[in-house]
Amino acid sequence: MRVTHGERFRRYRDDQTILKCELYAHWTLPQLMVDLAIHHNGTTAVVERDYQEYGALLVNNLAPKLVALLFPAGRSFFNSKPGRGLKKAMIARGMDESAINAQFARMETEASLRVFLNAGYSQLIQALRHLIVTGNVLLHRDSKEGNFTAYGLQSYSCRRDGKGQAIDIVLRESTPFESLDQTVKTALRMKDRSRYQEIDGAPAPNVMLFTRICLKTDPSGRKYWEVTQEADDTPVGTTGHYPRHLCPWIALTWNLVAGENYGRGLVEDYAGGFAKMSDGAQAMALYGIEMMKVVNMVSPGAGADIDELANSENGEYVQGNAGEIQAHEAGDAAKFGAMQAWLQATFDNLAKAFMYKGNTRDAERVTAYEIRADALEADTTLGGNYSSLSAQLQVPCAHILMTEVEPDNLGVLVTGDLQLEIIAGIPALGRSIDVQNLVEAATNALAIVPGLMQISRKIDPDRIIDMILTSAGVDTSLIYKSDQQLQEEADAQAQQNNGQQMMMQQAAASDAVETLQNLGE
């Protein structure tokens, strides 16, 4: 019996994970956990919001900050170099080492810039919101349109192996019938014409489109992704195949425990603080409303007419004794202030964990040193999750974007015979740091060497420069000439000097001969 994609979607769902993530979203961004099974006709879902907005503030602060660190504007977020086979092939075509490095540097820059096309950057921020709150997101890269789409936990379900690798993913989308391909429409109407027929100009109901992304192994042992689709349990479209590292669907997790199918988000790590803020903010709101309530209390034996007092207009004369009537206000301002201080202390603790008021500058002129420092701070504060995101997100994106920039790379990557070596995350920032260190070393050398040379003739300027470069962390093997090059230059200079000396001697001899001839005449 064939198992439909919709049935797999329901089997793989974890109700316990869904329930707890709905609570985490309630504390932060409720729209992240809207159930598409209920609101699948495109109508806006009504979400129940919390009494506090601090959770949304923290998540909306951390998500763009992490995306800015993972994908910095104007800089490549990864390094790449050709494998041995690809490098040999490029050298055989007449390219030298410097030309190969320059070509890959250009491709890295162009590939990194494609992240910002067609609002793709905003979808990456949305993906980080899902990861921070729920710990799970499915990211899709559409190379034709050049954009990303982030799907939350309500839109997909998955299975993972014991090591945490996703092996079967089912995506659920609600799609208008009229937006489907004509062949899909025909297949659905042949199955149930009455259901998908327009009546009195009203469009047909939305279709639940299921996409299955399954990891399989070919006879040679090579793993690949197989992608199939079903519309309302009816198979549609053609089967797609992708190499393991070039699949456009990327199932990301924030913190995954080996053996579990779904990850855990940052909000779960600090659920106690969010729960205190939620319950405390609700209690404060209700208590504050009660504090604002004013009741006029009249003595039981008063002679004044209560109804007449209540219905009297401003400035009207009413008989009564003012001492018999007193205004009563409930609540204690000191208690309210203490509660505010308690909530502020809770928020301050969460702010540290969520890097609120951090030092990352949102500017294109931010230096490579600052990016590296902020990345290290994020990795330390978030418990290594920055490095985890680099491996899960940056490396697959780098492979896909490189094939978008140079389609010729697709063939060699698909076969697996030639591979690109991708370095992402904090190690990828090292190349820019080398230039920054070199600039710092050159500045120090210009400030130190001339002054020391004037102090004593015993000082060797080359040794001083070696000391400065070493202290700045500059790899001198990348900038120093080899002994062979120095010897070749010395030999060339000697030959040049000998040639100049011989020319001078010949010129002197010629002048002497000319002088003797003039004297003889």
TADA-V32869 format. One record per residue. RES is the residue in one small letter. SS is DSSP state (alpha for helix, beta for strand, coil for the rest). PHI is phi in radians with two decimals (999 if undefined). D_FIRST is the distance of its C-alpha to the first C-alpha in whole Angstrom. Layout:
res = [RES | RES]
ss = [SS | SS]
phi = [PHI | PHI]
d_first = [D_FIRST | D_FIRST]
This chain:
res = [m | r | v | t | h | g | e | r | f | r | r | y | r | d | d | q | t | i | l | k | c | e | l | y | a | h | w | t | l | p | q | l | m | v | d | l | a | i | h | h | n | g | t | t | a | v | v | e | r | d | y | q | e | y | g | a | l | l | v | n | n | l | a | p | k | l | v | a | l | l | f | p | a | g | r | s | f | f | n | s | k | p | g | r | g | l | k | k | a | m | i | a | r | g | m | d | e | s | a | i | n | a | q | f | a | r | m | e | t | e | a | s | l | r | v | f | l | n | a | g | y | s | q | l | i | q | a | l | r | h | l | i | v | t | g | n | v | l | l | h | r | d | s | k | e | g | n | f | t | a | y | g | l | q | s | y | s | c | r | r | d | g | k | g | q | a | i | d | i | v | l | r | e | s | t | p | f | e | s | l | d | q | t | v | k | t | a | l | r | m | k | d | r | s | r | y | q | e | i | d | g | a | p | a | p | n | v | m | l | f | t | r | i | c | l | k | t | d | p | s | g | r | k | y | w | e | v | t | q | e | a | d | d | t | p | v | g | t | t | g | h | y | p | r | h | l | c | p | w | i | a | l | t | w | n | l | v | a | g | e | n | y | g | r | g | l | v | e | d | y | a | g | g | f | a | k | m | s | d | g | a | q | a | m | a | l | y | g | i | e | m | m | k | v | v | n | m | v | s | p | g | a | g | a | d | i | d | e | l | a | n | s | e | n | g | e | y | v | q | g | n | a | g | e | i | q | a | h | e | a | g | d | a | a | k | f | g | a | m | q | a | w | l | q | a | t | f | d | n | l | a | k | a | f | m | y | k | g | n | t | r | d | a | e | r | v | t | a | y | e | i | r | a | d | a | l | e | a | d | t | t | l | g | g | n | y | s | s | l | s | a | q | l | q | v | p | c | a | h | i | l | m | t | e | v | e | p | d | n | l | g | v | l | v | t | g | d | l | q | l | e | i | i | a | g | i | p | a | l | g | r | s | i | d | v | q | n | l | v | e | a | a | t | n | a | l | a | i | v | p | g | l | m | q | i | s | r | k | i | d | p | d | r | i | i | d | m | i | l | t | s | a | g | v | d | t | s | l | i | y | k | s | d | q | q | l | q | e | e | a | d | a | q | a | q | q | n | n | g | q | q | m | m | m | q | q | a | a | a | s | d | a | v | e | t | l | q | n | l | g | e]
ss = [coil | coil | coil | coil | alpha | alpha | alpha | alpha | alpha | alpha | alpha | alpha | coil | coil | alpha | alpha | alpha | alpha | alpha | alpha | alpha | alpha | alpha | alpha | alpha | alpha | alpha | coil | coil | alpha | alpha | alpha | alpha | coil | coil | coil | coil | coil | coil | coil | coil | coil | coil | coil | coil | coil | coil | coil | coil | coil | coil | coil | coil | alpha | alpha | alpha | alpha | alpha | alpha | alpha | alpha | alpha | alpha | alpha | alpha | alpha | alpha | alpha | alpha | alpha | coil | coil | coil | coil | coil | coil | coil | beta | beta | beta | beta | beta | coil | alpha | alpha | alpha | alpha | alpha | alpha | alpha | alpha | alpha | coil | coil | coil | coil | alpha | alpha | alpha | alpha | alpha | alpha | alpha | alpha | alpha | alpha | alpha | alpha | alpha | alpha | alpha | alpha | alpha | alpha | alpha | alpha | alpha | alpha | alpha | alpha | alpha | alpha | alpha | alpha | alpha | alpha | alpha | alpha | alpha | alpha | alpha | alpha | alpha | coil | coil | beta | beta | beta | beta | beta | beta | beta | coil | coil | coil | coil | beta | beta | beta | beta | beta | coil | coil | coil | coil | beta | beta | beta | beta | beta | coil | coil | coil | coil | coil | beta | beta | beta | beta | beta | beta | beta | beta | beta | beta | coil | alpha | alpha | alpha | coil | coil | alpha | alpha | alpha | alpha | alpha | alpha | alpha | alpha | alpha | alpha | coil | coil | coil | coil | coil | coil | coil | beta | coil | coil | beta | coil | coil | coil | coil | beta | beta | beta | beta | beta | beta | beta | beta | beta | beta | beta | coil | coil | coil | coil | coil | beta | beta | beta | beta | beta | beta | beta | beta | beta | coil | coil | beta | beta | beta | beta | beta | beta | beta | beta | beta | beta | alpha | alpha | alpha | coil | coil | beta | beta | beta | beta | beta | coil | beta | coil | coil | coil | coil | coil | coil | coil | coil | beta | coil | alpha | alpha | alpha | alpha | coil | alpha | alpha | alpha | alpha | alpha | alpha | alpha | alpha | alpha | alpha | alpha | alpha | alpha | alpha | alpha | alpha | alpha | alpha | alpha | alpha | alpha | coil | coil | beta | beta | beta | beta | beta | coil | coil | coil | coil | coil | coil | coil | alpha | alpha | alpha | alpha | alpha | alpha | coil | coil | coil | coil | coil | coil | coil | coil | coil | coil | alpha | alpha | alpha | beta | beta | beta | beta | beta | coil | coil | coil | alpha | alpha | alpha | alpha | alpha | alpha | alpha | alpha | alpha | alpha | alpha | alpha | alpha | alpha | alpha | alpha | alpha | alpha | alpha | alpha | alpha | coil | coil | coil | coil | coil | coil | coil | coil | coil | coil | coil | coil | coil | coil | alpha | alpha | alpha | alpha | alpha | alpha | alpha | alpha | alpha | alpha | alpha | alpha | alpha | alpha | coil | coil | coil | alpha | alpha | alpha | alpha | alpha | alpha | alpha | alpha | alpha | alpha | alpha | alpha | alpha | alpha | alpha | alpha | alpha | alpha | alpha | alpha | alpha | coil | coil | alpha | alpha | alpha | alpha | alpha | alpha | alpha | alpha | coil | coil | coil | coil | beta | beta | beta | beta | beta | alpha | alpha | alpha | alpha | alpha | alpha | alpha | alpha | alpha | alpha | alpha | alpha | alpha | alpha | alpha | alpha | alpha | alpha | alpha | alpha | alpha | alpha | alpha | alpha | alpha | alpha | alpha | alpha | alpha | alpha | alpha | coil | coil | coil | coil | coil | alpha | alpha | alpha | alpha | alpha | alpha | alpha | alpha | alpha | alpha | alpha | coil | coil | coil | coil | alpha | alpha | alpha | coil | coil | coil | coil | alpha | alpha | alpha | alpha | alpha | alpha | alpha | alpha | alpha | alpha | alpha | alpha | alpha | alpha | alpha | alpha | alpha | alpha | alpha | alpha | alpha | alpha | alpha | alpha | alpha | alpha | alpha | alpha | alpha | alpha | alpha | alpha | alpha | alpha | alpha | alpha | alpha | alpha | coil]
phi = [999 | -1.29 | -1.62 | -1.29 | -1.13 | -1.09 | -1.18 | -1.10 | -1.00 | -1.24 | -1.17 | -1.40 | -1.18 | -1.98 | -1.10 | -1.13 | -1.12 | -1.08 | -1.11 | -1.21 | -1.23 | -1.11 | -1.18 | -1.12 | -1.19 | -1.07 | -1.31 | -2.17 | -2.23 | -1.04 | -1.15 | -1.20 | -2.07 | -1.19 | -1.42 | -1.25 | -1.18 | -1.58 | -1.92 | -1.72 | -1.72 | 1.58 | -1.31 | -1.27 | -1.42 | -1.58 | -1.91 | -1.55 | -1.70 | -1.44 | -1.42 | -2.16 | -1.94 | -1.16 | -1.08 | -1.12 | -1.08 | -1.17 | -1.17 | -1.20 | -1.45 | -1.32 | -1.03 | -1.15 | -1.15 | -1.19 | -1.12 | -1.13 | -1.35 | -1.26 | -2.27 | -1.17 | -1.22 | 1.40 | -2.33 | -1.30 | -1.59 | -2.65 | -1.97 | -2.48 | -2.63 | -1.29 | -1.19 | -1.05 | -1.12 | -1.16 | -1.15 | -1.09 | -1.13 | -1.24 | -1.16 | -1.12 | -1.48 | 1.68 | -1.65 | -1.60 | -1.07 | -1.16 | -1.18 | -1.13 | -1.10 | -1.14 | -1.16 | -1.22 | -1.11 | -1.15 | -1.13 | -1.06 | -1.14 | -1.13 | -1.14 | -1.16 | -1.20 | -1.20 | -1.08 | -1.60 | -1.38 | 0.89 | 1.05 | -1.14 | -1.12 | -1.15 | -1.24 | -1.16 | -1.11 | -1.08 | -1.10 | -1.18 | -1.06 | -1.04 | -1.12 | -1.14 | -1.48 | -1.79 | 1.50 | -2.51 | -2.84 | -1.96 | -1.85 | -2.09 | -1.88 | -1.67 | -1.20 | -1.22 | -1.47 | 1.26 | -2.48 | -1.93 | -2.39 | -1.83 | -1.96 | -1.44 | -1.16 | -1.32 | -1.75 | -2.61 | -2.42 | -2.70 | -2.16 | -2.24 | -1.44 | -1.12 | -1.58 | 1.68 | -1.37 | -1.16 | -2.08 | -2.67 | -2.22 | -2.18 | -1.75 | -2.02 | -2.26 | -1.71 | -2.17 | -1.04 | -1.05 | -1.21 | -1.50 | -1.32 | -1.15 | -1.07 | -1.16 | -1.19 | -1.02 | -1.10 | -1.11 | -1.21 | -1.24 | -1.15 | -1.38 | -2.67 | -1.17 | -1.15 | -1.27 | -1.86 | -1.76 | -1.30 | -2.10 | 0.94 | 1.40 | -1.34 | -1.20 | -1.18 | -1.11 | -1.10 | -1.92 | -1.50 | -1.75 | -1.88 | -2.06 | -1.82 | -2.03 | -2.08 | -1.48 | -2.25 | -2.21 | -1.45 | -1.00 | -1.44 | 1.60 | -1.48 | -1.53 | -2.62 | -1.80 | -1.92 | -2.07 | -2.28 | -2.33 | -2.40 | -1.91 | 0.89 | 1.22 | -1.83 | -1.05 | -2.38 | 1.23 | -1.96 | -1.42 | -1.84 | -2.26 | -2.34 | -1.06 | -1.02 | -1.67 | -2.17 | -1.32 | -1.28 | -1.74 | -2.17 | -1.59 | -1.82 | -2.33 | -1.45 | -2.49 | -1.89 | -1.57 | -0.98 | 1.75 | -1.73 | -1.49 | -2.23 | -1.47 | -2.12 | -1.57 | -1.18 | -1.08 | -1.12 | -1.11 | -2.10 | -1.08 | -1.07 | -1.15 | -1.17 | -1.11 | -1.11 | -1.14 | -1.16 | -1.17 | -1.15 | -1.15 | -1.14 | -1.11 | -1.15 | -1.10 | -1.17 | -1.17 | -1.12 | -1.12 | -1.17 | -1.14 | -1.38 | -1.41 | -2.06 | -2.12 | -1.52 | -1.74 | -1.95 | -1.04 | -1.03 | -1.64 | -1.21 | -1.56 | -1.29 | -1.50 | -1.10 | -1.09 | -1.16 | -1.15 | -1.17 | -1.69 | -1.26 | -1.54 | -1.12 | 1.51 | -1.35 | -1.58 | -2.34 | -1.29 | 2.84 | -1.83 | -1.07 | -1.22 | -1.48 | -2.16 | -2.38 | -1.44 | -2.04 | -2.10 | -1.50 | 1.67 | -2.27 | -1.10 | -1.13 | -1.13 | -1.11 | -1.15 | -1.11 | -1.15 | -1.08 | -1.12 | -1.14 | -1.16 | -1.12 | -1.11 | -1.13 | -1.13 | -1.08 | -1.13 | -1.20 | -1.07 | -1.13 | -1.22 | -1.76 | 0.96 | -1.28 | 1.09 | -1.33 | -1.80 | -1.22 | -1.61 | -1.55 | -2.66 | -1.32 | -1.60 | -1.08 | -1.37 | -1.11 | -1.10 | -1.16 | -1.08 | -1.13 | -1.10 | -1.18 | -1.14 | -1.14 | -1.10 | -1.13 | -1.13 | -1.26 | -1.15 | -1.62 | 1.25 | 1.50 | -1.25 | -1.10 | -1.12 | -1.13 | -1.15 | -1.06 | -1.22 | -1.37 | -1.86 | -1.19 | -1.14 | -1.07 | -1.09 | -1.09 | -1.08 | -1.16 | -1.19 | -1.15 | -1.29 | -1.22 | -1.26 | -2.18 | -1.00 | -1.12 | -1.22 | -1.08 | -1.06 | -1.26 | -1.34 | -1.15 | -1.19 | 1.41 | -1.20 | -2.09 | -2.19 | -1.59 | -1.66 | -1.74 | -2.06 | -2.18 | 1.36 | -1.07 | -1.04 | -1.21 | -1.40 | -1.15 | -1.15 | -1.22 | -1.15 | -1.05 | -1.16 | -1.08 | -1.14 | -1.16 | -1.09 | -1.11 | -1.15 | -1.13 | -1.11 | -1.16 | -1.12 | -1.14 | -1.46 | -1.75 | -1.04 | -1.03 | -1.16 | -1.18 | -1.14 | -1.37 | -1.34 | -2.58 | -1.42 | -1.34 | -1.31 | -1.67 | -1.11 | -1.15 | -1.19 | -1.11 | -1.12 | -1.05 | -1.13 | -1.15 | -1.13 | -1.15 | -1.16 | -1.46 | 1.36 | -1.56 | -1.38 | -1.19 | -1.15 | -1.42 | -2.08 | -1.44 | -1.33 | -1.31 | -1.05 | -1.15 | -1.11 | -1.09 | -1.17 | -1.12 | -1.17 | -1.13 | -1.13 | -1.13 | -1.16 | -1.13 | -1.09 | -1.13 | -1.14 | -1.10 | -1.12 | -1.15 | -1.15 | -1.12 | -1.12 | -1.16 | -1.15 | -1.10 | -1.15 | -1.14 | -1.11 | -1.11 | -1.15 | -1.13 | -1.09 | -1.14 | -1.15 | -1.11 | -1.10 | -1.17 | -1.19 | -1.16 | -1.31]
d_first = [0 | 4 | 6 | 9 | 13 | 14 | 12 | 13 | 17 | 17 | 16 | 18 | 21 | 24 | 25 | 29 | 29 | 29 | 31 | 34 | 34 | 34 | 37 | 38 | 38 | 40 | 43 | 43 | 41 | 39 | 37 | 35 | 33 | 32 | 29 | 28 | 25 | 28 | 31 | 28 | 31 | 33 | 36 | 37 | 36 | 39 | 39 | 41 | 44 | 46 | 49 | 50 | 49 | 50 | 47 | 46 | 49 | 48 | 45 | 46 | 49 | 47 | 44 | 46 | 49 | 46 | 45 | 48 | 48 | 45 | 46 | 50 | 51 | 53 | 52 | 49 | 47 | 46 | 48 | 47 | 48 | 47 | 46 | 48 | 46 | 46 | 50 | 51 | 50 | 51 | 55 | 54 | 54 | 58 | 57 | 59 | 58 | 59 | 57 | 54 | 54 | 56 | 53 | 50 | 52 | 52 | 48 | 48 | 50 | 48 | 45 | 46 | 47 | 44 | 43 | 45 | 44 | 43 | 43 | 40 | 43 | 42 | 38 | 39 | 41 | 39 | 36 | 39 | 39 | 36 | 36 | 39 | 38 | 34 | 34 | 31 | 31 | 29 | 31 | 30 | 33 | 33 | 36 | 36 | 37 | 39 | 38 | 36 | 33 | 33 | 30 | 30 | 28 | 27 | 25 | 23 | 21 | 21 | 21 | 23 | 24 | 27 | 30 | 29 | 27 | 24 | 21 | 19 | 20 | 19 | 22 | 22 | 24 | 26 | 27 | 29 | 28 | 31 | 31 | 27 | 28 | 28 | 25 | 23 | 25 | 25 | 21 | 21 | 24 | 22 | 19 | 21 | 25 | 27 | 25 | 26 | 29 | 33 | 35 | 39 | 38 | 36 | 33 | 30 | 28 | 27 | 23 | 21 | 21 | 18 | 19 | 18 | 20 | 19 | 21 | 20 | 23 | 24 | 25 | 29 | 27 | 28 | 26 | 25 | 23 | 20 | 20 | 18 | 18 | 16 | 18 | 17 | 13 | 15 | 15 | 18 | 21 | 21 | 20 | 23 | 24 | 27 | 29 | 29 | 32 | 32 | 29 | 30 | 28 | 29 | 28 | 32 | 33 | 36 | 36 | 33 | 33 | 31 | 28 | 28 | 25 | 28 | 31 | 35 | 37 | 41 | 41 | 40 | 42 | 45 | 43 | 46 | 49 | 46 | 46 | 50 | 50 | 48 | 50 | 53 | 53 | 52 | 55 | 57 | 56 | 56 | 60 | 61 | 60 | 62 | 65 | 66 | 66 | 70 | 71 | 75 | 76 | 79 | 81 | 81 | 85 | 85 | 87 | 85 | 83 | 79 | 78 | 81 | 80 | 76 | 77 | 80 | 80 | 81 | 85 | 85 | 88 | 87 | 89 | 87 | 88 | 86 | 86 | 84 | 81 | 79 | 76 | 73 | 71 | 68 | 67 | 68 | 68 | 69 | 65 | 64 | 65 | 64 | 60 | 61 | 62 | 59 | 56 | 58 | 58 | 54 | 54 | 56 | 54 | 51 | 53 | 53 | 50 | 49 | 51 | 53 | 56 | 56 | 58 | 55 | 57 | 55 | 57 | 57 | 60 | 58 | 59 | 57 | 59 | 58 | 54 | 54 | 56 | 54 | 51 | 52 | 53 | 49 | 48 | 50 | 50 | 46 | 46 | 45 | 42 | 44 | 43 | 40 | 39 | 41 | 38 | 35 | 37 | 40 | 39 | 35 | 37 | 40 | 38 | 36 | 40 | 41 | 39 | 40 | 44 | 44 | 41 | 42 | 41 | 37 | 37 | 39 | 37 | 33 | 34 | 36 | 39 | 41 | 40 | 42 | 43 | 43 | 45 | 44 | 46 | 49 | 50 | 49 | 52 | 54 | 55 | 57 | 59 | 60 | 62 | 63 | 64 | 66 | 68 | 69 | 70 | 72 | 74 | 75 | 76 | 78 | 80 | 81 | 82 | 85 | 86 | 86 | 88 | 91 | 91 | 91 | 91 | 90 | 86 | 84 | 82 | 79 | 78 | 78 | 76 | 74 | 74 | 73 | 70 | 69 | 69 | 67 | 64 | 65 | 64 | 67 | 65 | 64 | 67 | 70 | 71 | 70 | 73 | 73 | 73 | 76 | 78 | 77 | 78 | 82 | 82 | 82 | 84 | 87 | 87 | 87 | 90 | 92 | 91 | 93 | 96 | 96 | 96 | 99 | 101 | 101 | 102 | 105 | 106 | 106 | 108 | 110 | 111 | 112 | 114 | 116 | 116 | 117 | 120 | 121 | 122]
